[in-house]
Amino acid sequence: GSWVLVLGVAYKPDIDDVRESPALDVIRLLQAKGAQVSYHDPAIPTLAHEGLELESADLALALPAADCVVIVTNHSSYDYQWIADSAALVVDTRHAMRGMQGAARVVGL
């Protein structure tokens, strides 16, 4: 029942291609565990892939409201210091927040 916000669903940073993106599996696995999942990606406003149909969330609203934020694609347009200051918990799979201080508890994978 936790609300999880996935940041970045593109295959690589700063592109608009979701083919073979690890975010697709992350979203499905989280949903299978009962999480309410939303995503934000500046390059992908709508995600429609093999049964997944989602729209990119408003980051300013979704980030502080999420129980957990998972960074899957480290787009250069993200303000990682703002994320560190605004989120409660961040799972950083790309080491995008290495060395940052903020209110968020950051777990690196």
Summary of the structure (lengths in Angstrom):
residues: 109
radius of gyration: 12.6
end to end distance: 22.6
largest distance: 37.8
contacts: 331
relative contact order: 0.22
helix: 23%
strand: 28%
